Amino acid sequence: MHDMNSIRSAATASYARMWSNDPTAFAEPLYRVSSRNTRIMSSTPIDLSANGDPGLIDLKSAGNFVYALSPGNGTTEAAITVLDVSGGQGSAKQAQHFCLAGFATSSAQGMAVLV
């Protein structure tokens, strides 16, 4: 269970990650963006190259976690990456990665997080 301060904190900011078609790209930044005026509040380099996703297009935050959808590209399956941001700014790390084979195709888009 998350306390209201961490939920409020996660709700005040959106997260975004640069799209990459380069499978060898690594340590791309994860941006924390203000939901009020879209200014970049912080960026964290994070290496997600091991999961093989070509890019993350839809990110949602809930509590201390960021859920990121990768739609796949025809060679890779759609997948969700879960990032743990509980350690504060600069601490994002991959907590979980799971393939959506059988649930989504390479044209997957949109995601909701129910808390």
Jmol script that loads the backbone (N, CA, C; Angstrom):
load data "model"
ATOM      1  N   MET A   1       0.842  -1.173   0.000  1.00  0.00           N
ATOM      2  CA  MET A   1       0.000   0.000   0.000  1.00  0.00           C
ATOM      3  C   MET A   1       0.892   1.243   0.000  1.00  0.00           C
ATOM      4  N   HIS A   2       0.564   2.216  -0.828  1.00  0.00           N
ATOM      5  CA  HIS A   2       1.358   3.442  -0.920  1.00  0.00           C
ATOM      6  C   HIS A   2       0.689   4.551  -0.120  1.00  0.00           C
ATOM      7  N   ASP A   3       1.489   5.412   0.506  1.00  0.00           N
ATOM      8  CA  ASP A   3       0.897   6.513   1.230  1.00  0.00           C
ATOM      9  C   ASP A   3       0.430   7.598   0.257  1.00  0.00           C
ATOM     10  N   MET A   4      -0.459   8.474   0.728  1.00  0.00           N
ATOM     11  CA  MET A   4      -1.055   9.495  -0.138  1.00  0.00           C
ATOM     12  C   MET A   4      -0.018  10.466  -0.684  1.00  0.00           C
ATOM     13  N   ASN A   5       1.054  10.756   0.062  1.00  0.00           N
ATOM     14  CA  ASN A   5       2.073  11.680  -0.430  1.00  0.00           C
ATOM     15  C   ASN A   5       2.774  11.135  -1.661  1.00  0.00           C
ATOM     16  N   SER A   6       3.106   9.841  -1.661  1.00  0.00           N
ATOM     17  CA  SER A   6       3.788   9.284  -2.828  1.00  0.00           C
ATOM     18  C   SER A   6       2.839   9.204  -4.011  1.00  0.00           C
ATOM     19  N   ILE A   7       1.555   8.920  -3.761  1.00  0.00           N
ATOM     20  CA  ILE A   7       0.585   8.885  -4.859  1.00  0.00           C
ATOM     21  C   ILE A   7       0.407  10.285  -5.419  1.00  0.00           C
ATOM     22  N   ARG A   8       0.277  11.281  -4.532  1.00  0.00           N
ATOM     23  CA  ARG A   8       0.133  12.659  -4.984  1.00  0.00           C
ATOM     24  C   ARG A   8       1.365  13.101  -5.767  1.00  0.00           C
ATOM     25  N   SER A   9       2.535  12.736  -5.265  1.00  0.00           N
ATOM     26  CA  SER A   9       3.782  13.098  -5.923  1.00  0.00           C
ATOM     27  C   SER A   9       3.848  12.494  -7.322  1.00  0.00           C
ATOM     28  N   ALA A  10       3.460  11.237  -7.459  1.00  0.00           N
ATOM     29  CA  ALA A  10       3.483  10.588  -8.770  1.00  0.00           C
ATOM     30  C   ALA A  10       2.442  11.197  -9.688  1.00  0.00           C
ATOM     31  N   ALA A  11       1.310  11.620  -9.128  1.00  0.00           N
ATOM     32  CA  ALA A  11       0.248  12.190  -9.953  1.00  0.00           C
ATOM     33  C   ALA A  11       0.599  13.589 -10.440  1.00  0.00           C
ATOM     34  N   THR A  12       1.496  14.290  -9.745  1.00  0.00           N
ATOM     35  CA  THR A  12       1.844  15.651 -10.145  1.00  0.00           C
ATOM     36  C   THR A  12       2.756  15.676 -11.352  1.00  0.00           C
ATOM     37  N   ALA A  13       3.377  14.583 -11.661  1.00  0.00           N
ATOM     38  CA  ALA A  13       4.322  14.562 -12.779  1.00  0.00           C
ATOM     39  C   ALA A  13       4.034  13.390 -13.698  1.00  0.00           C
ATOM     40  N   SER A  14       4.317  13.603 -14.957  1.00  0.00           N
ATOM     41  CA  SER A  14       4.217  12.526 -15.935  1.00  0.00           C
ATOM     42  C   SER A  14       5.633  12.108 -16.273  1.00  0.00           C
ATOM     43  N   TYR A  15       5.794  10.900 -16.762  1.00  0.00           N
ATOM     44  CA  TYR A  15       7.103  10.425 -17.164  1.00  0.00           C
ATOM     45  C   TYR A  15       7.100  10.180 -18.655  1.00  0.00           C
ATOM     46  N   ALA A  16       8.233  10.409 -19.302  1.00  0.00           N
ATOM     47  CA  ALA A  16       8.352  10.167 -20.737  1.00  0.00           C
ATOM     48  C   ALA A  16       9.740   9.631 -21.029  1.00  0.00           C
ATOM     49  N   ARG A  17       9.851   8.879 -22.080  1.00  0.00           N
ATOM     50  CA  ARG A  17      11.160   8.363 -22.488  1.00  0.00           C
ATOM     51  C   ARG A  17      11.286   8.566 -23.983  1.00  0.00           C
ATOM     52  N   MET A  18      12.463   8.906 -24.438  1.00  0.00           N
ATOM     53  CA  MET A  18      12.702   9.113 -25.855  1.00  0.00           C
ATOM     54  C   MET A  18      12.489   7.810 -26.608  1.00  0.00           C
ATOM     55  N   TRP A  19      11.865   7.891 -27.785  1.00  0.00           N
ATOM     56  CA  TRP A  19      11.675   6.734 -28.651  1.00  0.00           C
ATOM     57  C   TRP A  19      13.002   6.427 -29.317  1.00  0.00           C
ATOM     58  N   SER A  20      13.313   5.172 -29.446  1.00  0.00           N
ATOM     59  CA  SER A  20      14.564   4.798 -30.087  1.00  0.00           C
ATOM     60  C   SER A  20      14.335   3.637 -31.029  1.00  0.00           C
ATOM     61  N   ASN A  21      14.798   3.763 -32.268  1.00  0.00           N
ATOM     62  CA  ASN A  21      14.740   2.652 -33.209  1.00  0.00           C
ATOM     63  C   ASN A  21      16.061   1.909 -33.228  1.00  0.00           C
ATOM     64  N   ASP A  22      16.994   2.348 -32.436  1.00  0.00           N
ATOM     65  CA  ASP A  22      18.319   1.742 -32.397  1.00  0.00           C
ATOM     66  C   ASP A  22      18.385   0.722 -31.269  1.00  0.00           C
ATOM     67  N   PRO A  23      18.373  -0.582 -31.596  1.00  0.00           N
ATOM     68  CA  PRO A  23      18.381  -1.595 -30.547  1.00  0.00           C
ATOM     69  C   PRO A  23      19.661  -1.609 -29.721  1.00  0.00           C
ATOM     70  N   THR A  24      20.707  -0.921 -30.188  1.00  0.00           N
ATOM     71  CA  THR A  24      21.953  -0.876 -29.424  1.00  0.00           C
ATOM     72  C   THR A  24      22.007   0.342 -28.506  1.00  0.00           C
ATOM     73  N   ALA A  25      20.968   1.178 -28.569  1.00  0.00           N
ATOM     74  CA  ALA A  25      20.954   2.373 -27.723  1.00  0.00           C
ATOM     75  C   ALA A  25      20.871   1.959 -26.257  1.00  0.00           C
ATOM     76  N   PHE A  26      21.530   2.707 -25.398  1.00  0.00           N
ATOM     77  CA  PHE A  26      21.485   2.389 -23.977  1.00  0.00           C
ATOM     78  C   PHE A  26      21.524   3.669 -23.179  1.00  0.00           C
ATOM     79  N   ALA A  27      21.174   3.564 -21.933  1.00  0.00           N
ATOM     80  CA  ALA A  27      21.184   4.696 -21.000  1.00  0.00           C
ATOM     81  C   ALA A  27      20.486   5.914 -21.570  1.00  0.00           C
ATOM     82  N   GLU A  28      19.336   5.683 -22.184  1.00  0.00           N
ATOM     83  CA  GLU A  28      18.546   6.809 -22.664  1.00  0.00           C
ATOM     84  C   GLU A  28      17.860   7.450 -21.468  1.00  0.00           C
ATOM     85  N   PRO A  29      17.608   8.737 -21.544  1.00  0.00           N
ATOM     86  CA  PRO A  29      17.037   9.392 -20.366  1.00  0.00           C
ATOM     87  C   PRO A  29      15.551   9.103 -20.179  1.00  0.00           C
ATOM     88  N   LEU A  30      15.159   9.010 -18.938  1.00  0.00           N
ATOM     89  CA  LEU A  30      13.763   8.974 -18.535  1.00  0.00           C
ATOM     90  C   LEU A  30      13.492  10.376 -18.009  1.00  0.00           C
ATOM     91  N   TYR A  31      12.525  11.071 -18.590  1.00  0.00           N
ATOM     92  CA  TYR A  31      12.253  12.449 -18.210  1.00  0.00           C
ATOM     93  C   TYR A  31      11.066  12.524 -17.267  1.00  0.00           C
ATOM     94  N   ARG A  32      11.183  13.346 -16.241  1.00  0.00           N
ATOM     95  CA  ARG A  32      10.048  13.664 -15.374  1.00  0.00           C
ATOM     96  C   ARG A  32       9.553  15.023 -15.845  1.00  0.00           C
ATOM     97  N   VAL A  33       8.287  15.062 -16.270  1.00  0.00           N
ATOM     98  CA  VAL A  33       7.733  16.257 -16.901  1.00  0.00           C
ATOM     99  C   VAL A  33       6.565  16.772 -16.067  1.00  0.00           C
ATOM    100  N   SER A  34       6.508  18.090 -15.867  1.00  0.00           N
ATOM    101  CA  SER A  34       5.415  18.689 -15.115  1.00  0.00           C
ATOM    102  C   SER A  34       4.107  18.516 -15.877  1.00  0.00           C
ATOM    103  N   SER A  35       3.061  18.076 -15.185  1.00  0.00           N
ATOM    104  CA  SER A  35       1.756  17.934 -15.829  1.00  0.00           C
ATOM    105  C   SER A  35       1.036  19.278 -15.909  1.00  0.00           C
ATOM    106  N   ARG A  36       1.586  20.290 -15.263  1.00  0.00           N
ATOM    107  CA  ARG A  36       0.969  21.620 -15.302  1.00  0.00           C
ATOM    108  C   ARG A  36       1.419  22.430 -16.512  1.00  0.00           C
ATOM    109  N   ASN A  37       2.716  22.396 -16.826  1.00  0.00           N
ATOM    110  CA  ASN A  37       3.212  23.240 -17.914  1.00  0.00           C
ATOM    111  C   ASN A  37       4.175  22.504 -18.847  1.00  0.00           C
ATOM    112  N   THR A  38       4.276  21.212 -18.746  1.00  0.00           N
ATOM    113  CA  THR A  38       5.111  20.343 -19.591  1.00  0.00           C
ATOM    114  C   THR A  38       6.608  20.647 -19.546  1.00  0.00           C
ATOM    115  N   ARG A  39       7.066  21.334 -18.538  1.00  0.00           N
ATOM    116  CA  ARG A  39       8.507  21.569 -18.392  1.00  0.00           C
ATOM    117  C   ARG A  39       9.188  20.309 -17.879  1.00  0.00           C
ATOM    118  N   ILE A  40      10.411  20.088 -18.345  1.00  0.00           N
ATOM    119  CA  ILE A  40      11.194  18.955 -17.858  1.00  0.00           C
ATOM    120  C   ILE A  40      11.662  19.283 -16.448  1.00  0.00           C
ATOM    121  N   MET A  41      11.293  18.430 -15.492  1.00  0.00           N
ATOM    122  CA  MET A  41      11.665  18.645 -14.098  1.00  0.00           C
ATOM    123  C   MET A  41      12.980  17.956 -13.761  1.00  0.00           C
ATOM    124  N   SER A  42      13.231  16.809 -14.382  1.00  0.00           N
ATOM    125  CA  SER A  42      14.483  16.085 -14.172  1.00  0.00           C
ATOM    126  C   SER A  42      14.620  15.019 -15.243  1.00  0.00           C
ATOM    127  N   SER A  43      15.821  14.504 -15.390  1.00  0.00           N
ATOM    128  CA  SER A  43      16.033  13.383 -16.307  1.00  0.00           C
ATOM    129  C   SER A  43      16.984  12.400 -15.643  1.00  0.00           C
ATOM    130  N   THR A  44      16.754  11.125 -15.923  1.00  0.00           N
ATOM    131  CA  THR A  44      17.550  10.054 -15.340  1.00  0.00           C
ATOM    132  C   THR A  44      18.009   9.130 -16.445  1.00  0.00           C
ATOM    133  N   PRO A  45      19.320   8.970 -16.667  1.00  0.00           N
ATOM    134  CA  PRO A  45      19.752   7.986 -17.656  1.00  0.00           C
ATOM    135  C   PRO A  45      19.469   6.585 -17.119  1.00  0.00           C
ATOM    136  N   ILE A  46      18.865   5.750 -17.953  1.00  0.00           N
ATOM    137  CA  ILE A  46      18.539   4.393 -17.521  1.00  0.00           C
ATOM    138  C   ILE A  46      18.777   3.435 -18.677  1.00  0.00           C
ATOM    139  N   ASP A  47      19.487   2.368 -18.405  1.00  0.00           N
ATOM    140  CA  ASP A  47      19.822   1.386 -19.434  1.00  0.00           C
ATOM    141  C   ASP A  47      18.792   0.265 -19.425  1.00  0.00           C
ATOM    142  N   LEU A  48      17.934   0.259 -20.441  1.00  0.00           N
ATOM    143  CA  LEU A  48      16.925  -0.787 -20.575  1.00  0.00           C
ATOM    144  C   LEU A  48      17.200  -1.655 -21.796  1.00  0.00           C
ATOM    145  N   SER A  49      18.426  -1.614 -22.303  1.00  0.00           N
ATOM    146  CA  SER A  49      18.760  -2.343 -23.528  1.00  0.00           C
ATOM    147  C   SER A  49      18.615  -3.853 -23.374  1.00  0.00           C
ATOM    148  N   ALA A  50      18.773  -4.371 -22.177  1.00  0.00           N
ATOM    149  CA  ALA A  50      18.705  -5.825 -21.971  1.00  0.00           C
ATOM    150  C   ALA A  50      17.327  -6.400 -22.259  1.00  0.00           C
ATOM    151  N   ASN A  51      16.270  -5.582 -22.141  1.00  0.00           N
ATOM    152  CA  ASN A  51      14.936  -6.131 -22.373  1.00  0.00           C
ATOM    153  C   ASN A  51      14.569  -6.196 -23.854  1.00  0.00           C
ATOM    154  N   GLY A  52      15.352  -5.564 -24.735  1.00  0.00           N
ATOM    155  CA  GLY A  52      15.150  -5.680 -26.173  1.00  0.00           C
ATOM    156  C   GLY A  52      14.014  -4.861 -26.751  1.00  0.00           C
ATOM    157  N   ASP A  53      13.355  -4.045 -25.946  1.00  0.00           N
ATOM    158  CA  ASP A  53      12.258  -3.226 -26.464  1.00  0.00           C
ATOM    159  C   ASP A  53      12.796  -2.132 -27.377  1.00  0.00           C
ATOM    160  N   PRO A  54      12.121  -1.882 -28.512  1.00  0.00           N
ATOM    161  CA  PRO A  54      12.589  -0.855 -29.436  1.00  0.00           C
ATOM    162  C   PRO A  54      12.278   0.564 -28.972  1.00  0.00           C
ATOM    163  N   GLY A  55      11.408   0.739 -28.019  1.00  0.00           N
ATOM    164  CA  GLY A  55      11.069   2.066 -27.514  1.00  0.00           C
ATOM    165  C   GLY A  55       9.837   2.002 -26.645  1.00  0.00           C
ATOM    166  N   LEU A  56       9.637   3.008 -25.825  1.00  0.00           N
ATOM    167  CA  LEU A  56       8.485   3.065 -24.935  1.00  0.00           C
ATOM    168  C   LEU A  56       7.601   4.224 -25.365  1.00  0.00           C
ATOM    169  N   ILE A  57       6.311   3.949 -25.604  1.00  0.00           N
ATOM    170  CA  ILE A  57       5.452   4.997 -26.152  1.00  0.00           C
ATOM    171  C   ILE A  57       4.401   5.512 -25.188  1.00  0.00           C
ATOM    172  N   ASP A  58       4.085   4.760 -24.161  1.00  0.00           N
ATOM    173  CA  ASP A  58       3.036   5.183 -23.244  1.00  0.00           C
ATOM    174  C   ASP A  58       3.481   4.857 -21.832  1.00  0.00           C
ATOM    175  N   LEU A  59       3.569   5.866 -20.994  1.00  0.00           N
ATOM    176  CA  LEU A  59       4.034   5.669 -19.624  1.00  0.00           C
ATOM    177  C   LEU A  59       2.992   6.187 -18.647  1.00  0.00           C
ATOM    178  N   LYS A  60       2.748   5.431 -17.599  1.00  0.00           N
ATOM    179  CA  LYS A  60       1.813   5.824 -16.544  1.00  0.00           C
ATOM    180  C   LYS A  60       2.507   5.621 -15.205  1.00  0.00           C
ATOM    181  N   SER A  61       2.231   6.519 -14.260  1.00  0.00           N
ATOM    182  CA  SER A  61       2.834   6.360 -12.939  1.00  0.00           C
ATOM    183  C   SER A  61       1.757   6.081 -11.905  1.00  0.00           C
ATOM    184  N   ALA A  62       2.100   5.269 -10.930  1.00  0.00           N
ATOM    185  CA  ALA A  62       1.215   4.966  -9.805  1.00  0.00           C
ATOM    186  C   ALA A  62       2.103   4.650  -8.610  1.00  0.00           C
ATOM    187  N   GLY A  63       1.982   5.455  -7.573  1.00  0.00           N
ATOM    188  CA  GLY A  63       2.815   5.249  -6.389  1.00  0.00           C
ATOM    189  C   GLY A  63       4.281   5.386  -6.722  1.00  0.00           C
ATOM    190  N   ASN A  64       5.065   4.380  -6.398  1.00  0.00           N
ATOM    191  CA  ASN A  64       6.510   4.412  -6.629  1.00  0.00           C
ATOM    192  C   ASN A  64       6.925   3.703  -7.907  1.00  0.00           C
ATOM    193  N   PHE A  65       5.978   3.492  -8.816  1.00  0.00           N
ATOM    194  CA  PHE A  65       6.283   2.741 -10.032  1.00  0.00           C
ATOM    195  C   PHE A  65       5.824   3.480 -11.277  1.00  0.00           C
ATOM    196  N   VAL A  66       6.576   3.282 -12.358  1.00  0.00           N
ATOM    197  CA  VAL A  66       6.210   3.799 -13.674  1.00  0.00           C
ATOM    198  C   VAL A  66       6.034   2.582 -14.570  1.00  0.00           C
ATOM    199  N   TYR A  67       4.898   2.511 -15.243  1.00  0.00           N
ATOM    200  CA  TYR A  67       4.575   1.404 -16.141  1.00  0.00           C
ATOM    201  C   TYR A  67       4.718   1.916 -17.563  1.00  0.00           C
ATOM    202  N   ALA A  68       5.531   1.236 -18.373  1.00  0.00           N
ATOM    203  CA  ALA A  68       5.846   1.717 -19.716  1.00  0.00           C
ATOM    204  C   ALA A  68       5.505   0.658 -20.760  1.00  0.00           C
ATOM    205  N   LEU A  69       4.759   1.068 -21.790  1.00  0.00           N
ATOM    206  CA  LEU A  69       4.358   0.166 -22.864  1.00  0.00           C
ATOM    207  C   LEU A  69       5.304   0.293 -24.042  1.00  0.00           C
ATOM    208  N   SER A  70       5.779  -0.831 -24.525  1.00  0.00           N
ATOM    209  CA  SER A  70       6.519  -0.891 -25.784  1.00  0.00           C
ATOM    210  C   SER A  70       5.643  -1.687 -26.748  1.00  0.00           C
ATOM    211  N   PRO A  71       5.268  -1.101 -27.901  1.00  0.00           N
ATOM    212  CA  PRO A  71       4.328  -1.777 -28.787  1.00  0.00           C
ATOM    213  C   PRO A  71       4.936  -2.918 -29.593  1.00  0.00           C
ATOM    214  N   GLY A  72       6.235  -3.071 -29.549  1.00  0.00           N
ATOM    215  CA  GLY A  72       6.878  -4.062 -30.410  1.00  0.00           C
ATOM    216  C   GLY A  72       7.064  -3.457 -31.798  1.00  0.00           C
ATOM    217  N   ASN A  73       7.674  -4.198 -32.682  1.00  0.00           N
ATOM    218  CA  ASN A  73       7.935  -3.652 -34.016  1.00  0.00           C
ATOM    219  C   ASN A  73       7.800  -4.700 -35.116  1.00  0.00           C
ATOM    220  N   GLY A  74       7.127  -5.775 -34.841  1.00  0.00           N
ATOM    221  CA  GLY A  74       7.016  -6.846 -35.816  1.00  0.00           C
ATOM    222  C   GLY A  74       8.029  -7.952 -35.567  1.00  0.00           C
ATOM    223  N   THR A  75       9.181  -7.589 -35.044  1.00  0.00           N
ATOM    224  CA  THR A  75      10.194  -8.593 -34.682  1.00  0.00           C
ATOM    225  C   THR A  75      10.159  -8.854 -33.187  1.00  0.00           C
ATOM    226  N   THR A  76       9.796  -7.845 -32.421  1.00  0.00           N
ATOM    227  CA  THR A  76       9.667  -8.003 -30.971  1.00  0.00           C
ATOM    228  C   THR A  76       8.191  -7.900 -30.594  1.00  0.00           C
ATOM    229  N   GLU A  77       7.818  -8.580 -29.532  1.00  0.00           N
ATOM    230  CA  GLU A  77       6.434  -8.548 -29.042  1.00  0.00           C
ATOM    231  C   GLU A  77       6.196  -7.274 -28.227  1.00  0.00           C
ATOM    232  N   ALA A  78       4.931  -6.867 -28.141  1.00  0.00           N
ATOM    233  CA  ALA A  78       4.571  -5.779 -27.242  1.00  0.00           C
ATOM    234  C   ALA A  78       4.912  -6.213 -25.816  1.00  0.00           C
ATOM    235  N   ALA A  79       5.315  -5.250 -24.984  1.00  0.00           N
ATOM    236  CA  ALA A  79       5.731  -5.586 -23.621  1.00  0.00           C
ATOM    237  C   ALA A  79       5.493  -4.410 -22.685  1.00  0.00           C
ATOM    238  N   ILE A  80       5.455  -4.713 -21.406  1.00  0.00           N
ATOM    239  CA  ILE A  80       5.361  -3.697 -20.356  1.00  0.00           C
ATOM    240  C   ILE A  80       6.637  -3.775 -19.521  1.00  0.00           C
ATOM    241  N   THR A  81       7.241  -2.619 -19.278  1.00  0.00           N
ATOM    242  CA  THR A  81       8.386  -2.522 -18.379  1.00  0.00           C
ATOM    243  C   THR A  81       7.923  -1.753 -17.151  1.00  0.00           C
ATOM    244  N   VAL A  82       8.227  -2.262 -15.980  1.00  0.00           N
ATOM    245  CA  VAL A  82       7.877  -1.589 -14.728  1.00  0.00           C
ATOM    246  C   VAL A  82       9.166  -1.040 -14.128  1.00  0.00           C
ATOM    247  N   LEU A  83       9.170   0.268 -13.867  1.00  0.00           N
ATOM    248  CA  LEU A  83      10.331   0.928 -13.272  1.00  0.00           C
ATOM    249  C   LEU A  83      10.027   1.288 -11.821  1.00  0.00           C
ATOM    250  N   ASP A  84      10.967   1.012 -10.953  1.00  0.00           N
ATOM    251  CA  ASP A  84      10.862   1.369  -9.540  1.00  0.00           C
ATOM    252  C   ASP A  84      11.541   2.717  -9.354  1.00  0.00           C
ATOM    253  N   VAL A  85      10.771   3.728  -8.944  1.00  0.00           N
ATOM    254  CA  VAL A  85      11.327   5.066  -8.728  1.00  0.00           C
ATOM    255  C   VAL A  85      11.236   5.456  -7.248  1.00  0.00           C
ATOM    256  N   SER A  86      11.141   4.452  -6.373  1.00  0.00           N
ATOM    257  CA  SER A  86      10.952   4.701  -4.941  1.00  0.00           C
ATOM    258  C   SER A  86      12.151   5.365  -4.274  1.00  0.00           C
ATOM    259  N   GLY A  87      13.322   5.264  -4.879  1.00  0.00           N
ATOM    260  CA  GLY A  87      14.519   5.848  -4.280  1.00  0.00           C
ATOM    261  C   GLY A  87      14.678   7.329  -4.538  1.00  0.00           C
ATOM    262  N   GLY A  88      13.721   7.947  -5.223  1.00  0.00           N
ATOM    263  CA  GLY A  88      13.802   9.374  -5.506  1.00  0.00           C
ATOM    264  C   GLY A  88      14.486   9.655  -6.829  1.00  0.00           C
ATOM    265  N   GLN A  89      14.740  10.935  -7.067  1.00  0.00           N
ATOM    266  CA  GLN A  89      15.319  11.387  -8.326  1.00  0.00           C
ATOM    267  C   GLN A  89      16.634  10.676  -8.627  1.00  0.00           C
ATOM    268  N   GLY A  90      16.755  10.174  -9.857  1.00  0.00           N
ATOM    269  CA  GLY A  90      17.978   9.526 -10.300  1.00  0.00           C
ATOM    270  C   GLY A  90      18.096   8.060  -9.932  1.00  0.00           C
ATOM    271  N   SER A  91      17.059   7.502  -9.299  1.00  0.00           N
ATOM    272  CA  SER A  91      17.172   6.125  -8.810  1.00  0.00           C
ATOM    273  C   SER A  91      16.383   5.106  -9.628  1.00  0.00           C
ATOM    274  N   ALA A  92      15.774   5.505 -10.724  1.00  0.00           N
ATOM    275  CA  ALA A  92      14.919   4.590 -11.497  1.00  0.00           C
ATOM    276  C   ALA A  92      15.676   3.330 -11.893  1.00  0.00           C
ATOM    277  N   LYS A  93      15.012   2.183 -11.684  1.00  0.00           N
ATOM    278  CA  LYS A  93      15.608   0.915 -12.109  1.00  0.00           C
ATOM    279  C   LYS A  93      14.481  -0.016 -12.552  1.00  0.00           C
ATOM    280  N   GLN A  94      14.799  -0.895 -13.476  1.00  0.00           N
ATOM    281  CA  GLN A  94      13.799  -1.832 -13.973  1.00  0.00           C
ATOM    282  C   GLN A  94      13.460  -2.834 -12.876  1.00  0.00           C
ATOM    283  N   ALA A  95      12.172  -2.935 -12.548  1.00  0.00           N
ATOM    284  CA  ALA A  95      11.726  -3.876 -11.525  1.00  0.00           C
ATOM    285  C   ALA A  95      11.133  -5.124 -12.156  1.00  0.00           C
ATOM    286  N   GLN A  96      10.527  -4.961 -13.339  1.00  0.00           N
ATOM    287  CA  GLN A  96       9.855  -6.085 -13.974  1.00  0.00           C
ATOM    288  C   GLN A  96       9.704  -5.799 -15.461  1.00  0.00           C
ATOM    289  N   HIS A  97       9.681  -6.851 -16.254  1.00  0.00           N
ATOM    290  CA  HIS A  97       9.458  -6.738 -17.698  1.00  0.00           C
ATOM    291  C   HIS A  97       8.674  -7.959 -18.122  1.00  0.00           C
ATOM    292  N   PHE A  98       7.546  -7.745 -18.789  1.00  0.00           N
ATOM    293  CA  PHE A  98       6.799  -8.912 -19.242  1.00  0.00           C
ATOM    294  C   PHE A  98       6.211  -8.688 -20.623  1.00  0.00           C
ATOM    295  N   CYS A  99       6.253  -9.740 -21.403  1.00  0.00           N
ATOM    296  CA  CYS A  99       5.800  -9.748 -22.786  1.00  0.00           C
ATOM    297  C   CYS A  99       4.277  -9.879 -22.824  1.00  0.00           C
ATOM    298  N   LEU A 100       3.645  -9.205 -23.778  1.00  0.00           N
ATOM    299  CA  LEU A 100       2.194  -9.240 -23.902  1.00  0.00           C
ATOM    300  C   LEU A 100       1.721 -10.158 -25.029  1.00  0.00           C
ATOM    301  N   ALA A 101       2.552 -11.118 -25.418  1.00  0.00           N
ATOM    302  CA  ALA A 101       2.175 -12.055 -26.483  1.00  0.00           C
ATOM    303  C   ALA A 101       0.837 -12.703 -26.130  1.00  0.00           C
ATOM    304  N   GLY A 102      -0.065 -12.709 -27.091  1.00  0.00           N
ATOM    305  CA  GLY A 102      -1.386 -13.265 -26.858  1.00  0.00           C
ATOM    306  C   GLY A 102      -2.382 -12.248 -26.329  1.00  0.00           C
ATOM    307  N   PHE A 103      -1.887 -11.115 -25.817  1.00  0.00           N
ATOM    308  CA  PHE A 103      -2.754 -10.058 -25.306  1.00  0.00           C
ATOM    309  C   PHE A 103      -2.734  -8.821 -26.191  1.00  0.00           C
ATOM    310  N   ALA A 104      -1.623  -8.578 -26.872  1.00  0.00           N
ATOM    311  CA  ALA A 104      -1.473  -7.369 -27.683  1.00  0.00           C
ATOM    312  C   ALA A 104      -0.626  -7.687 -28.909  1.00  0.00           C
ATOM    313  N   THR A 105      -0.770  -6.854 -29.938  1.00  0.00           N
ATOM    314  CA  THR A 105       0.006  -7.029 -31.168  1.00  0.00           C
ATOM    315  C   THR A 105       1.041  -5.921 -31.266  1.00  0.00           C
ATOM    316  N   SER A 106       1.751  -5.876 -32.386  1.00  0.00           N
ATOM    317  CA  SER A 106       2.778  -4.842 -32.561  1.00  0.00           C
ATOM    318  C   SER A 106       2.168  -3.467 -32.825  1.00  0.00           C
ATOM    319  N   SER A 107       0.841  -3.380 -32.859  1.00  0.00           N
ATOM    320  CA  SER A 107       0.206  -2.066 -32.998  1.00  0.00           C
ATOM    321  C   SER A 107      -0.429  -1.631 -31.674  1.00  0.00           C
ATOM    322  N   ALA A 108       0.019  -2.214 -30.568  1.00  0.00           N
ATOM    323  CA  ALA A 108      -0.523  -1.876 -29.245  1.00  0.00           C
ATOM    324  C   ALA A 108      -0.288  -0.406 -28.945  1.00  0.00           C
ATOM    325  N   GLN A 109      -1.311   0.239 -28.393  1.00  0.00           N
ATOM    326  CA  GLN A 109      -1.154   1.623 -27.965  1.00  0.00           C
ATOM    327  C   GLN A 109      -2.172   1.931 -26.879  1.00  0.00           C
ATOM    328  N   GLY A 110      -1.793   2.817 -25.995  1.00  0.00           N
ATOM    329  CA  GLY A 110      -2.661   3.186 -24.891  1.00  0.00           C
ATOM    330  C   GLY A 110      -2.551   2.203 -23.742  1.00  0.00           C
ATOM    331  N   MET A 111      -2.625   2.740 -22.544  1.00  0.00           N
ATOM    332  CA  MET A 111      -2.490   1.904 -21.363  1.00  0.00           C
ATOM    333  C   MET A 111      -3.155   2.628 -20.197  1.00  0.00           C
ATOM    334  N   ALA A 112      -3.734   1.879 -19.282  1.00  0.00           N
ATOM    335  CA  ALA A 112      -4.322   2.446 -18.069  1.00  0.00           C
ATOM    336  C   ALA A 112      -3.779   1.684 -16.872  1.00  0.00           C
ATOM    337  N   VAL A 113      -3.580   2.390 -15.784  1.00  0.00           N
ATOM    338  CA  VAL A 113      -3.143   1.762 -14.541  1.00  0.00           C
ATOM    339  C   VAL A 113      -4.262   1.976 -13.537  1.00  0.00           C
ATOM    340  N   LEU A 114      -4.808   0.891 -13.021  1.00  0.00           N
ATOM    341  CA  LEU A 114      -5.878   0.983 -12.032  1.00  0.00           C
ATOM    342  C   LEU A 114      -5.282   0.766 -10.650  1.00  0.00           C
ATOM    343  N   VAL A 115      -5.518   1.707  -9.772  1.00  0.00           N
ATOM    344  CA  VAL A 115      -4.962   1.626  -8.423  1.00  0.00           C
ATOM    345  C   VAL A 115      -6.089   1.410  -7.440  1.00  0.00           C
TER     346      VAL A 115
END
end "model"
wireframe off; spacefill off
backbone 0.3
color backbone group
